[in-house]
Amino acid sequence: MRMDDACEPELIQPQARALGHPTRHAIFRRIAGAQEGIGIAELTAAFGLNHNAIRQHVAKLVDAGLVSRARVRSGRKGRPRSVYTVDPSVESRWGVTGPYERLSHLLAEVIRSGDDPVEVGHRAGRKYRPRSDCHSSDCVVEGITEAMAREGFDPEVRPRMGGIDIVLRRCAFESTAEADPDTVCSLHLGIARGVAEGYEDVVAIEKLVDRNPQRGGCKLRVGTHADTDKSG
């Protein structure tokens, strides 16, 4: 969905109706305030409601274009984990800071500080770092994937020899990336490295292989090492 489409009344009205329910609005605010994608189980625990009731509320937010679902594959056995983030098209509306607004802040910092975009992105990515009990490469990869989902890249984890590729199936900043791909891609490479900061013994963010922004398919190439117990 394009940003100018998001201003159409036929989209605004369903979103307003979806947010008119107080519990649903609270769930939306919880998803918007999370620093990473959040799952149904976490929302159920936070609100103390029936699991199915939470799922129905979230489904209505998805149908209204307010929330997006991403399937996060961390490399562990079992089904991918579903996580929810605010839809990137909800740009600076309903009290939400959208990806383009966050990008504008990062670009302004590049200009103000004179720092390399990778370093600026690195600082920003630290706020997405995995929880303190994260001790494995799978956990760190999941954190990176959720950060990319929050930015609207529709990521997919694909195993490869010696590591994984996080494929960014959609370019969240198509027009800006076409104008200056080096800066935009460097910022997001830096974000990935900021997420992985302190976990260099289990993952290495090698590079971002960029593709045509209109088609998507950029790849974050991540090397994985033997997992080390970081609890000690």
N, C-alpha and C positions, 0 to 999 in steps of 0.2 A: 504494500500500500504506500502510495506516495504521500508526502506531507501535505500537498495542496488538496489531495483527496480527503484528508482527515478533517478538513474544515467544512465539508459539505453537510448541510442540515440533516440529510438522511442517515449520516453516521453519528453526528452529535446527539441527536435525539435518543437513539437506542442506548448510547453510552450514559446519557443523563438518567434514563429510566433504570439502567442496571445499577447505577450508583445511588439511586433513590432509596434502596433498601439499606437500612443502617448497618446490618451485619455484613452485607456484601461490600459496602463502602469501607468498613473497617478491614475486611480481608484485602481489598485493593490497596489500602494504605500500608498494610503489613507487607505485601509483596513489593510495593514501591519503595519501602524503607529498608528492605533487606539488601545487604551488600553483595549477595550472590543469589542464584536461583533458589527458590524455596519449594518444597514438596508438600503433598497433601498431608503426610504424616506430621510434619512440623506445624502446619496450619491447624490441624486437628488438636494437637497438644496445646497450641497457643490459645485457642478459643474454647476448648472444652466442649465442642459440639460433636454430634454424630459424624462419623467419617463420611457417610454418604451425603449428609447435608452440606458439608464443606465442599465435597466434590461437585455438587449441583451448583452451589454458589460460584465456584471457580469456572465451571462450564459456561455459565451465563456471562461472566467477565470475558471469557475467551470469545464467545459468540458475538459480543458487542465490540470486539476489536481492542479491548483494553489490556488484555493479558495474552501472552504467547506461551506456548508449551515447547520445551526442548527435551529431547531424549538424550541423556548424558550417558555415554559409554565410557567407563573408567578402565576397562581391561579386566575387571573381575568377572567371574562366572555369574550367570543369571541374566535376567532381563535388564535392559537399560533403565536408569532411574529417570522419571519424569520430574522436571523442575519448571517452575513458572516464574516469569519475569514480566515487567510492564512492557507492552508492545512498543517497539521503537516509533511507531506512527503517532503515539500519544505524546507528541512533542510539546513540552512546556504548557500542557493543559492539565486540568484537574489537579493542580498542585504538584505536578510531576516534572522533574528535570529530565529532559530527554537526551538521547545520545548526541544529537547535533549540538545541543547546548553544552554538554560536557566536552565535546570536541572543541567548541569555540573557546572554552576556558583553557584547554591544553594548548591550543594554538597561540592564545594570548600570552601564556606563560613562556612559550618558546621565544616569542618576540621580546617580552619583558626581560627575561633572564639571560637570553643569548645562549642558553644551554642546547645541547644536541637533543633532537626530538626523542631519541631512544631513552635518554636520561630523564626527560620530563615524563615520558610514559612510565618509566620504571618507578618514579616516585608515586605516580597515581596508582599504579598496580599494587602497591604495598597494602592498600586498604582492602584488597580482595584476597589477601593471603589466607591459606587454609587455617582451619581451627588448630588450636594448640596440640591436640592429640593426634594430629596427622603425621604418620610415621612412614608412609610408603609412597612410591612413585605413583601408584594408582590414585591415591588421595590427592596428590599435588596436581596430576593431570585433570582430575575431576574439578578442582578449583579453577584451573585455567579455563577449562571448557565452560564452566558456569559464568566466568567473567566475560568470555566472548559472547555467550548467549545473552547476557545482560546488555551488551553493546549492540545486539541485533544482528549478529553474524550468522545465526543458524548453524552452529558448529556440529561437526560429526567426527568422532574419533575413529581412525583407521590404523590398525596395527601394521607395522612394517619391521623388517629385519633391523634389530638394534634399537628399536624405539617405536614411536607412533607419530602419525600426522594428525593434527587437528585441522580438518578441512573446513574452511569458512565458506559455506555454500552460498551465502548471499553477502554482497558488499553493503554494509549499512551506511556507507558514506559515498555512494556512487559518484555524484557530481563533483564533490570535493576531491575524491581520490583520482578522478580523471584529470583534474586541474593540477594536482600536486601529489602524485602517488608516493614519492619518496618520503615526504613528511608524514602523510597519514599512515602509511605502512610502518614507518619507524616508530611512531607513537604507539601503535598496537603491539609491535614486537617488544617495546619497552614495558608495556602493561603486563604482557605474559611473563617477562623476566622479573617484574616486581612481585607478581603472584608467587613465583617460584623462589624468591629470595630466601636464603637460609636452607634451601633444600638441594643445593648443588651436588650433594653426594648421591642423590637418587635420580635427579633429572638434570638435563642440560637443554636450555632453549637455544637451538642451533641457529635458526634463521627463519625468516618469513619469505616463502616463495610466492611472489605476487603474480596475479593473473589479470585478465581484463575485468575492470570493475563492473561492467555491465553484465558479465556472465557469472561472476563470482568464482569460487574455487581456489582462492588463495590457501596456502598451507602453512601452518605453524609446524615446523619440523622440531620434534622433541626427542632427544636421546634419553633413554632410561638405563639406569645402572642397577646393580644388585641392591635391593632394598636394605636399608640400615635402620636399626631401631634407634630413634633419636630421643627416646624417653629418658635415657641415662645420661 
